[in-house]
Amino acid sequence: MIITIPPSKERSAQVFLHERFKNVHMQKLILIPFILLLFTAGCITATPPAADEPDILLITPSDPFPTVSGQGTYVNIIIAETITPPVSYNLGYVTIPPGNATPPHRLLGTSELVYVIGGAARIHCDSKTVEAAAGELVLLPEGVLQSIESIGEDDLRYLSANQPQYTYEIDIRDDGLIPLSNTTNAEPIVIPDPAGGIEWDFDTGTLIYTLINPVLMPEMDIPIDYSAAYAQILPGGSIVGNRLTGSTDLIYVVEGEITIRAGDGVDYSIPAGYAALFPPGKPKEISNAGNTDAVILSVVDPAWRPEIFEMTEE
């Protein structure tokens, strides 16, 4: 049986490239599971998943609504009230028309991850300004004076994640706000597009690599506890069946459409703009049965380490 979610209104997205997955061919038995380690993320725990947890939670995005200041629109993907088991972040899809920007504001006690899907952004972070195009990621530390501006000819479209989760109470907006000075860790973390030298695993038709992970990238002093990875799946390509122990795994479809076979044995068709959340320990198999490439993001909470990954098929 195929369960199909209606197509997303946000189907167009850029195919973006990220941190190179550095694997040498260490025999095919080792190559496939190790690639998947970079796709997933989390902290190990010996506690098995609760018996009453579902095998998969299908995530339908909300209708767009105006941002707090009205310069664009926001779509809820992950919010605390709708997710069981709970995750430590919220996730939304933001659209800002050209020439508009979020007003200067501070988010107290929470970082903001900005992952550009389309258009171009100029991001102000205290006294530092960076620009980001499709496929690039910027992490803004908590408490900085920030503003995100759409500078391209097309709408700026990006995913926004906050950890801890966003609330109106922590969003400080005042005309008198000024950049912080002499503060530590106030610099944005920028993950540029590492397009050169990307390798495909042609055995599975999938390209997978890590974007940001505080466990894999300790030298970067990343102030989040979750991790994000990117995968591009060719038509007919697949990701070997796997599960994560002790971490949730959100699969968000950026482009194309994927089929996920969950632990209940059902095949779920997930189009662009929609997502599926897997509780800790729940198995999944991902494939692309379409005629175009599929692009997905995996957000794993807590952040990945190798011990949590288990293959579920030979």
BALOBA-1460 file (C-alpha; in Angstrom, 3 decimals):
// residues 314
<rec num="1" residu="m" x="0.000" y="0.000" z="0.000"/>
<rec num="2" residu="i" x="1.269" y="3.493" z="-0.872"/>
<rec num="3" residu="i" x="0.119" y="6.372" z="1.334"/>
<rec num="4" residu="t" x="0.594" y="9.653" z="-0.546"/>
<rec num="5" residu="i" x="0.711" y="13.115" z="1.025"/>
<rec num="6" residu="p" x="-0.687" y="15.924" z="-1.206"/>
<rec num="7" residu="p" x="1.996" y="17.860" z="-3.115"/>
<rec num="8" residu="s" x="3.596" y="20.839" z="-1.316"/>
<rec num="9" residu="k" x="3.053" y="24.409" z="-2.436"/>
<rec num="10" residu="e" x="6.812" y="24.882" z="-2.099"/>
<rec num="11" residu="r" x="8.023" y="22.215" z="-4.521"/>
<rec num="12" residu="s" x="10.795" y="24.211" z="-6.166"/>
<rec num="13" residu="a" x="14.152" y="24.205" z="-4.419"/>
<rec num="14" residu="q" x="17.822" y="24.380" z="-5.270"/>
<rec num="15" residu="v" x="19.967" y="21.266" z="-5.302"/>
<rec num="16" residu="f" x="22.659" y="22.384" z="-2.949"/>
<rec num="17" residu="l" x="26.012" y="20.866" z="-2.086"/>
<rec num="18" residu="h" x="27.575" y="20.674" z="1.309"/>
<rec num="19" residu="e" x="30.488" y="19.326" z="3.269"/>
<rec num="20" residu="r" x="32.197" y="16.637" z="1.268"/>
<rec num="21" residu="f" x="31.584" y="13.128" z="2.533"/>
<rec num="22" residu="k" x="35.173" y="11.898" z="2.689"/>
<rec num="23" residu="n" x="35.053" y="8.174" z="2.153"/>
<rec num="24" residu="v" x="37.555" y="6.046" z="0.308"/>
<rec num="25" residu="h" x="36.221" y="2.739" z="-1.016"/>
<rec num="26" residu="m" x="36.776" y="0.675" z="2.203"/>
<rec num="27" residu="q" x="35.055" y="-2.356" z="0.678"/>
<rec num="28" residu="k" x="31.363" y="-2.132" z="-0.131"/>
<rec num="29" residu="l" x="30.313" y="-3.696" z="3.143"/>
<rec num="30" residu="i" x="31.839" y="-0.775" z="5.053"/>
<rec num="31" residu="l" x="31.061" y="1.994" z="2.545"/>
<rec num="32" residu="i" x="27.277" y="1.882" z="2.675"/>
<rec num="33" residu="p" x="26.783" y="1.895" z="6.471"/>
<rec num="34" residu="f" x="29.504" y="4.512" z="6.984"/>
<rec num="35" residu="i" x="27.903" y="6.869" z="4.477"/>
<rec num="36" residu="l" x="24.725" y="6.592" z="6.464"/>
<rec num="37" residu="l" x="26.538" y="7.595" z="9.628"/>
<rec num="38" residu="l" x="27.053" y="11.028" z="8.098"/>
<rec num="39" residu="f" x="23.460" y="11.223" z="7.009"/>
<rec num="40" residu="t" x="22.157" y="10.590" z="10.500"/>
<rec num="41" residu="a" x="23.042" y="12.098" z="13.860"/>
<rec num="42" residu="g" x="22.546" y="11.539" z="17.669"/>
<rec num="43" residu="c" x="23.617" y="10.466" z="21.204"/>
<rec num="44" residu="i" x="23.642" y="6.828" z="22.331"/>
<rec num="45" residu="t" x="21.309" y="5.510" z="24.994"/>
<rec num="46" residu="a" x="20.566" y="2.004" z="26.170"/>
<rec num="47" residu="t" x="16.873" y="2.748" z="26.639"/>
<rec num="48" residu="p" x="14.713" y="0.993" z="23.994"/>
<rec num="49" residu="p" x="11.910" y="2.950" z="22.272"/>
<rec num="50" residu="a" x="8.589" y="3.015" z="24.068"/>
<rec num="51" residu="a" x="6.217" y="0.328" z="22.856"/>
<rec num="52" residu="d" x="3.440" y="2.824" z="22.152"/>
<rec num="53" residu="e" x="5.583" y="5.115" z="19.989"/>
<rec num="54" residu="p" x="4.541" y="5.107" z="16.316"/>
<rec num="55" residu="d" x="6.891" y="3.765" z="13.662"/>
<rec num="56" residu="i" x="6.710" y="7.061" z="11.743"/>
<rec num="57" residu="l" x="5.120" y="10.491" z="12.217"/>
<rec num="58" residu="l" x="4.089" y="12.207" z="8.977"/>
<rec num="59" residu="i" x="4.642" y="15.969" z="9.147"/>
<rec num="60" residu="t" x="2.283" y="18.204" z="7.153"/>
<rec num="61" residu="p" x="3.461" y="21.842" z="6.982"/>
<rec num="62" residu="s" x="1.092" y="24.554" z="8.153"/>
<rec num="63" residu="d" x="-0.412" y="27.126" z="5.811"/>
<rec num="64" residu="p" x="1.872" y="30.168" z="5.369"/>
<rec num="65" residu="f" x="1.247" y="33.041" z="7.763"/>
<rec num="66" residu="p" x="2.925" y="36.479" z="8.128"/>
<rec num="67" residu="t" x="6.160" y="36.669" z="10.078"/>
<rec num="68" residu="v" x="6.143" y="38.605" z="13.358"/>
<rec num="69" residu="s" x="7.085" y="41.847" z="11.605"/>
<rec num="70" residu="g" x="5.175" y="41.162" z="8.387"/>
<rec num="71" residu="q" x="8.111" y="41.259" z="5.952"/>
<rec num="72" residu="g" x="7.554" y="37.700" z="4.777"/>
<rec num="73" residu="t" x="5.740" y="34.443" z="5.477"/>
<rec num="74" residu="y" x="6.454" y="31.517" z="7.784"/>
<rec num="75" residu="v" x="5.393" y="27.871" z="7.581"/>
<rec num="76" residu="n" x="5.514" y="25.681" z="10.690"/>
<rec num="77" residu="i" x="7.141" y="22.291" z="10.164"/>
<rec num="78" residu="i" x="8.193" y="21.282" z="13.681"/>
<rec num="79" residu="i" x="6.699" y="22.875" z="16.792"/>
<rec num="80" residu="a" x="6.591" y="21.550" z="20.344"/>
<rec num="81" residu="e" x="2.829" y="21.182" z="20.506"/>
<rec num="82" residu="t" x="2.572" y="18.756" z="17.599"/>
<rec num="83" residu="i" x="5.537" y="16.413" z="18.032"/>
<rec num="84" residu="t" x="5.670" y="13.217" z="20.091"/>
<rec num="85" residu="p" x="8.324" y="12.215" z="20.994"/>
<rec num="86" residu="p" x="9.519" y="15.754" z="21.761"/>
<rec num="87" residu="v" x="12.495" y="17.321" z="19.992"/>
<rec num="88" residu="s" x="14.679" y="20.142" z="21.303"/>
<rec num="89" residu="y" x="14.297" y="22.417" z="18.264"/>
<rec num="90" residu="n" x="11.612" y="24.006" z="16.141"/>
<rec num="91" residu="l" x="11.796" y="24.143" z="12.356"/>
<rec num="92" residu="g" x="10.093" y="26.464" z="9.895"/>
<rec num="93" residu="y" x="10.165" y="27.506" z="6.247"/>
<rec num="94" residu="v" x="10.582" y="31.252" z="5.699"/>
<rec num="95" residu="t" x="9.937" y="33.249" z="2.516"/>
<rec num="96" residu="i" x="11.056" y="36.896" z="2.213"/>
<rec num="97" residu="p" x="10.418" y="38.860" z="-1.021"/>
<rec num="98" residu="p" x="13.313" y="40.766" z="-2.621"/>
<rec num="99" residu="g" x="14.220" y="44.007" z="-0.815"/>
<rec num="100" residu="n" x="12.587" y="42.984" z="2.457"/>
<rec num="101" residu="a" x="14.309" y="41.998" z="5.691"/>
<rec num="102" residu="t" x="13.530" y="40.905" z="9.208"/>
<rec num="103" residu="p" x="13.934" y="43.886" z="11.560"/>
<rec num="104" residu="p" x="16.920" y="43.904" z="13.936"/>
<rec num="105" residu="h" x="16.124" y="41.718" z="16.941"/>
<rec num="106" residu="r" x="17.688" y="39.434" z="19.538"/>
<rec num="107" residu="l" x="16.726" y="35.876" z="20.385"/>
<rec num="108" residu="l" x="17.599" y="35.385" z="24.020"/>
<rec num="109" residu="g" x="18.905" y="31.968" z="24.996"/>
<rec num="110" residu="t" x="18.480" y="30.317" z="21.596"/>
<rec num="111" residu="s" x="20.561" y="29.970" z="18.442"/>
<rec num="112" residu="e" x="19.139" y="30.216" z="14.919"/>
<rec num="113" residu="l" x="20.200" y="27.999" z="12.044"/>
<rec num="114" residu="v" x="19.519" y="29.468" z="8.583"/>
<rec num="115" residu="y" x="19.673" y="27.045" z="5.650"/>
<rec num="116" residu="v" x="19.152" y="28.786" z="2.303"/>
<rec num="117" residu="i" x="17.023" y="26.899" z="-0.219"/>
<rec num="118" residu="g" x="16.486" y="29.634" z="-2.821"/>
<rec num="119" residu="g" x="17.317" y="33.262" z="-3.457"/>
<rec num="120" residu="a" x="20.131" y="35.097" z="-1.677"/>
<rec num="121" residu="a" x="20.477" y="36.375" z="1.890"/>
<rec num="122" residu="r" x="22.467" y="39.098" z="3.566"/>
<rec num="123" residu="i" x="22.647" y="38.199" z="7.248"/>
<rec num="124" residu="h" x="23.617" y="40.734" z="9.878"/>
<rec num="125" residu="c" x="25.001" y="39.277" z="13.118"/>
<rec num="126" residu="d" x="26.074" y="42.016" z="15.541"/>
<rec num="127" residu="s" x="28.932" y="43.824" z="13.730"/>
<rec num="128" residu="k" x="29.487" y="40.948" z="11.265"/>
<rec num="129" residu="t" x="27.664" y="40.669" z="7.913"/>
<rec num="130" residu="v" x="27.702" y="37.574" z="5.710"/>
<rec num="131" residu="e" x="25.940" y="36.601" z="2.501"/>
<rec num="132" residu="a" x="24.544" y="33.165" z="1.729"/>
<rec num="133" residu="a" x="23.179" y="31.588" z="-1.448"/>
<rec num="134" residu="a" x="21.222" y="28.388" z="-2.043"/>
<rec num="135" residu="g" x="22.866" y="25.425" z="-0.333"/>
<rec num="136" residu="e" x="24.708" y="27.465" z="2.282"/>
<rec num="137" residu="l" x="24.158" y="27.389" z="6.022"/>
<rec num="138" residu="v" x="24.661" y="30.084" z="8.661"/>
<rec num="139" residu="l" x="24.346" y="29.495" z="12.415"/>
<rec num="140" residu="l" x="23.643" y="32.605" z="14.494"/>
<rec num="141" residu="p" x="24.663" y="32.392" z="18.180"/>
<rec num="142" residu="e" x="22.104" y="33.198" z="20.851"/>
<rec num="143" residu="g" x="21.600" y="36.816" z="21.848"/>
<rec num="144" residu="v" x="23.212" y="38.511" z="18.847"/>
<rec num="145" residu="l" x="21.558" y="41.477" z="17.136"/>
<rec num="146" residu="q" x="20.433" y="39.913" z="13.884"/>
<rec num="147" residu="s" x="18.581" y="40.686" z="10.681"/>
<rec num="148" residu="i" x="18.074" y="38.582" z="7.530"/>
<rec num="149" residu="e" x="17.680" y="40.474" z="4.241"/>
<rec num="150" residu="s" x="16.526" y="39.198" z="0.840"/>
<rec num="151" residu="i" x="19.028" y="40.620" z="-1.677"/>
<rec num="152" residu="g" x="18.416" y="38.552" z="-4.811"/>
<rec num="153" residu="e" x="15.975" y="38.991" z="-7.670"/>
<rec num="154" residu="d" x="13.923" y="36.044" z="-6.410"/>
<rec num="155" residu="d" x="12.273" y="35.377" z="-3.076"/>
<rec num="156" residu="l" x="14.645" y="34.358" z="-0.321"/>
<rec num="157" residu="r" x="13.538" y="30.925" z="0.931"/>
<rec num="158" residu="y" x="15.206" y="29.234" z="3.857"/>
<rec num="159" residu="l" x="14.733" y="26.769" z="6.670"/>
<rec num="160" residu="s" x="15.021" y="28.241" z="10.153"/>
<rec num="161" residu="a" x="15.719" y="26.153" z="13.256"/>
<rec num="162" residu="n" x="15.928" y="27.322" z="16.871"/>
<rec num="163" residu="q" x="17.293" y="25.438" z="19.850"/>
<rec num="164" residu="p" x="15.887" y="25.828" z="22.474"/>
<rec num="165" residu="q" x="12.573" y="26.313" z="20.746"/>
<rec num="166" residu="y" x="11.420" y="29.793" z="19.758"/>
<rec num="167" residu="t" x="8.871" y="31.713" z="21.847"/>
<rec num="168" residu="y" x="7.607" y="35.265" z="21.468"/>
<rec num="169" residu="e" x="8.931" y="36.070" z="24.930"/>
<rec num="170" residu="i" x="12.579" y="35.618" z="23.907"/>
<rec num="171" residu="d" x="12.231" y="37.692" z="20.702"/>
<rec num="172" residu="i" x="13.462" y="41.170" z="21.693"/>
<rec num="173" residu="r" x="12.669" y="43.977" z="19.237"/>
<rec num="174" residu="d" x="13.475" y="47.604" z="20.000"/>
<rec num="175" residu="d" x="14.557" y="50.547" z="17.856"/>
<rec num="176" residu="g" x="17.309" y="51.242" z="20.382"/>
<rec num="177" residu="l" x="19.019" y="47.870" z="20.074"/>
<rec num="178" residu="i" x="22.725" y="48.076" z="19.271"/>
<rec num="179" residu="p" x="25.266" y="45.349" z="18.409"/>
<rec num="180" residu="l" x="27.016" y="43.664" z="21.299"/>
<rec num="181" residu="s" x="30.695" y="44.475" z="21.737"/>
<rec num="182" residu="n" x="33.591" y="42.538" z="23.218"/>
<rec num="183" residu="t" x="31.511" y="39.367" z="23.483"/>
<rec num="184" residu="t" x="32.792" y="35.860" z="22.907"/>
<rec num="185" residu="n" x="31.237" y="33.399" z="20.448"/>
<rec num="186" residu="a" x="29.236" y="36.190" z="18.773"/>
<rec num="187" residu="e" x="30.575" y="35.352" z="15.304"/>
<rec num="188" residu="p" x="28.208" y="33.521" z="12.932"/>
<rec num="189" residu="i" x="29.268" y="30.047" z="11.844"/>
<rec num="190" residu="v" x="29.155" y="29.822" z="8.052"/>
<rec num="191" residu="i" x="29.091" y="26.496" z="6.190"/>
<rec num="192" residu="p" x="29.797" y="27.464" z="2.544"/>
<rec num="193" residu="d" x="28.944" y="25.347" z="-0.465"/>
<rec num="194" residu="p" x="31.798" y="22.786" z="-0.773"/>
<rec num="195" residu="a" x="31.032" y="21.844" z="-4.378"/>
<rec num="196" residu="g" x="34.501" y="20.675" z="-5.378"/>
<rec num="197" residu="g" x="35.374" y="17.005" z="-5.435"/>
<rec num="198" residu="i" x="32.064" y="15.505" z="-4.373"/>
<rec num="199" residu="e" x="31.906" y="11.741" z="-4.830"/>
<rec num="200" residu="w" x="28.874" y="9.567" z="-5.524"/>
<rec num="201" residu="d" x="28.230" y="6.131" z="-4.157"/>
<rec num="202" residu="f" x="27.025" y="4.623" z="-7.435"/>
<rec num="203" residu="d" x="26.149" y="1.328" z="-5.741"/>
<rec num="204" residu="t" x="23.201" y="3.022" z="-4.052"/>
<rec num="205" residu="g" x="22.738" y="6.084" z="-6.306"/>
<rec num="206" residu="t" x="23.055" y="8.411" z="-3.341"/>
<rec num="207" residu="l" x="25.324" y="11.292" z="-2.332"/>
<rec num="208" residu="i" x="25.325" y="11.951" z="1.423"/>
<rec num="209" residu="y" x="27.327" y="14.254" z="3.641"/>
<rec num="210" residu="t" x="27.254" y="16.119" z="6.901"/>
<rec num="211" residu="l" x="26.389" y="19.817" z="7.066"/>
<rec num="212" residu="i" x="26.838" y="20.628" z="10.724"/>
<rec num="213" residu="n" x="27.501" y="18.364" z="13.679"/>
<rec num="214" residu="p" x="28.954" y="19.359" z="17.072"/>
<rec num="215" residu="v" x="30.286" y="15.814" z="17.562"/>
<rec num="216" residu="l" x="32.049" y="15.508" z="14.195"/>
<rec num="217" residu="m" x="33.230" y="19.135" z="14.162"/>
<rec num="218" residu="p" x="34.444" y="19.863" z="17.723"/>
<rec num="219" residu="e" x="37.009" y="22.377" z="16.488"/>
<rec num="220" residu="m" x="34.180" y="24.684" z="15.373"/>
<rec num="221" residu="d" x="32.671" y="25.024" z="18.869"/>
<rec num="222" residu="i" x="29.132" y="24.613" z="17.490"/>
<rec num="223" residu="p" x="26.529" y="25.811" z="20.051"/>
<rec num="224" residu="i" x="23.773" y="23.286" z="19.218"/>
<rec num="225" residu="d" x="23.037" y="19.710" z="20.321"/>
<rec num="226" residu="y" x="21.459" y="18.426" z="17.092"/>
<rec num="227" residu="s" x="23.065" y="17.801" z="13.699"/>
<rec num="228" residu="a" x="22.036" y="18.167" z="10.076"/>
<rec num="229" residu="a" x="23.021" y="16.181" z="6.997"/>
<rec num="230" residu="y" x="22.204" y="16.358" z="3.292"/>
<rec num="231" residu="a" x="21.413" y="13.660" z="0.753"/>
<rec num="232" residu="q" x="20.781" y="13.731" z="-2.974"/>
<rec num="233" residu="i" x="19.214" y="10.530" z="-4.337"/>
<rec num="234" residu="l" x="19.279" y="9.749" z="-8.051"/>
<rec num="235" residu="p" x="16.217" y="8.174" z="-9.710"/>
<rec num="236" residu="g" x="16.268" y="4.540" z="-8.636"/>
<rec num="237" residu="g" x="18.703" y="5.309" z="-5.819"/>
<rec num="238" residu="s" x="18.203" y="4.315" z="-2.205"/>
<rec num="239" residu="i" x="19.576" y="4.515" z="1.320"/>
<rec num="240" residu="v" x="20.122" y="1.234" z="3.097"/>
<rec num="241" residu="g" x="17.676" y="0.387" z="5.894"/>
<rec num="242" residu="n" x="18.811" y="1.757" z="9.243"/>
<rec num="243" residu="r" x="17.741" y="2.908" z="12.694"/>
<rec num="244" residu="l" x="19.187" y="5.307" z="15.282"/>
<rec num="245" residu="t" x="19.375" y="4.433" z="18.958"/>
<rec num="246" residu="g" x="18.484" y="7.279" z="21.308"/>
<rec num="247" residu="s" x="17.865" y="10.029" z="18.734"/>
<rec num="248" residu="t" x="14.950" y="11.236" z="16.664"/>
<rec num="249" residu="d" x="15.530" y="11.528" z="12.904"/>
<rec num="250" residu="l" x="13.578" y="14.096" z="10.881"/>
<rec num="251" residu="i" x="13.603" y="13.548" z="7.104"/>
<rec num="252" residu="y" x="12.616" y="16.779" z="5.304"/>
<rec num="253" residu="v" x="12.155" y="16.649" z="1.518"/>
<rec num="254" residu="v" x="13.634" y="19.721" z="-0.165"/>
<rec num="255" residu="e" x="13.195" y="18.659" z="-3.772"/>
<rec num="256" residu="g" x="11.533" y="15.804" z="-5.646"/>
<rec num="257" residu="e" x="9.762" y="12.984" z="-3.868"/>
<rec num="258" residu="i" x="10.921" y="9.984" z="-1.855"/>
<rec num="259" residu="t" x="9.405" y="6.722" z="-0.688"/>
<rec num="260" residu="i" x="9.981" y="5.704" z="2.917"/>
<rec num="261" residu="r" x="9.272" y="2.192" z="4.152"/>
<rec num="262" residu="a" x="8.720" y="2.371" z="7.909"/>
<rec num="263" residu="g" x="8.774" y="-0.370" z="10.525"/>
<rec num="264" residu="d" x="5.063" y="-0.993" z="9.983"/>
<rec num="265" residu="g" x="5.866" y="-2.307" z="6.499"/>
<rec num="266" residu="v" x="3.966" y="0.512" z="4.773"/>
<rec num="267" residu="d" x="5.478" y="2.615" z="1.949"/>
<rec num="268" residu="y" x="4.931" y="6.359" z="2.455"/>
<rec num="269" residu="s" x="5.342" y="8.810" z="-0.435"/>
<rec num="270" residu="i" x="6.755" y="12.141" z="0.822"/>
<rec num="271" residu="p" x="6.869" y="15.114" z="-1.615"/>
<rec num="272" residu="a" x="8.866" y="18.336" z="-1.370"/>
<rec num="273" residu="g" x="7.947" y="20.524" z="1.598"/>
<rec num="274" residu="y" x="6.747" y="17.608" z="3.718"/>
<rec num="275" residu="a" x="8.631" y="15.568" z="6.303"/>
<rec num="276" residu="a" x="8.636" y="12.398" z="8.371"/>
<rec num="277" residu="l" x="9.901" y="12.008" z="11.940"/>
<rec num="278" residu="f" x="11.262" y="8.710" z="13.265"/>
<rec num="279" residu="p" x="11.321" y="8.125" z="17.036"/>
<rec num="280" residu="p" x="14.496" y="6.602" z="18.504"/>
<rec num="281" residu="g" x="15.106" y="3.032" z="17.391"/>
<rec num="282" residu="k" x="12.500" y="3.007" z="14.611"/>
<rec num="283" residu="p" x="13.712" y="1.527" z="11.286"/>
<rec num="284" residu="k" x="13.424" y="3.145" z="7.861"/>
<rec num="285" residu="e" x="14.349" y="2.545" z="4.232"/>
<rec num="286" residu="i" x="14.466" y="5.497" z="1.816"/>
<rec num="287" residu="s" x="14.329" y="5.323" z="-1.991"/>
<rec num="288" residu="n" x="13.638" y="7.499" z="-5.021"/>
<rec num="289" residu="a" x="11.191" y="5.890" z="-7.441"/>
<rec num="290" residu="g" x="10.708" y="9.091" z="-9.449"/>
<rec num="291" residu="n" x="12.296" y="10.369" z="-12.656"/>
<rec num="292" residu="t" x="14.165" y="13.318" z="-11.109"/>
<rec num="293" residu="d" x="16.701" y="13.672" z="-8.325"/>
<rec num="294" residu="a" x="15.388" y="13.924" z="-4.775"/>
<rec num="295" residu="v" x="17.064" y="16.143" z="-2.178"/>
<rec num="296" residu="i" x="16.495" y="15.601" z="1.530"/>
<rec num="297" residu="l" x="17.751" y="16.917" z="4.856"/>
<rec num="298" residu="s" x="18.145" y="14.788" z="7.959"/>
<rec num="299" residu="v" x="17.989" y="16.545" z="11.335"/>
<rec num="300" residu="v" x="18.905" y="14.234" z="14.197"/>
<rec num="301" residu="d" x="18.385" y="15.147" z="17.830"/>
<rec num="302" residu="p" x="20.589" y="14.737" z="19.873"/>
<rec num="303" residu="a" x="23.588" y="15.053" z="17.575"/>
<rec num="304" residu="w" x="25.144" y="12.035" z="15.884"/>
<rec num="305" residu="r" x="27.918" y="9.780" z="17.030"/>
<rec num="306" residu="p" x="28.822" y="6.484" z="15.359"/>
<rec num="307" residu="e" x="27.631" y="4.184" z="18.136"/>
<rec num="308" residu="i" x="23.951" y="4.889" z="17.539"/>
<rec num="309" residu="f" x="23.765" y="3.672" z="13.946"/>
<rec num="310" residu="e" x="22.394" y="0.205" z="13.166"/>
<rec num="311" residu="m" x="21.720" y="-1.335" z="9.760"/>
<rec num="312" residu="t" x="18.400" y="-3.141" z="9.454"/>
<rec num="313" residu="e" x="19.109" y="-5.146" z="6.304"/>
<rec num="314" residu="e" x="21.970" y="-7.129" z="4.836"/>
